[in-house]
Amino acid sequence: MSTFDGLIREFPTVAIDNFKIRPGVNVYLLSHVHSDHLTGLASKTWDAPIRCSQITAKWLPMLASRPKQTAYESGLDKAMQRKYAHLTPFLVL
């Protein structure tokens, strides 16, 4: 587990892989797509630009949450929901 909290004291307006809306932060950076870097992004109320690489911008909206076991067993693949698709308009390369 990392001890980095996503905030750089010398650059208080920048947050890296830390997606809690904070007063004064106006640049959010997503280094790559790993679940431990996405905390806070599942919120449907997210409305701040997220700077990221081209491949991250492509992959993030395609990530799906796992279906419930009963839905999977019954063949309802539509139970897979794209957990981060709502972020597409906020991804900045």
Order of alpha helices (4+ residues) and beta strands (2+ residues): beta-beta-beta-beta-alpha-beta-alpha-beta-beta
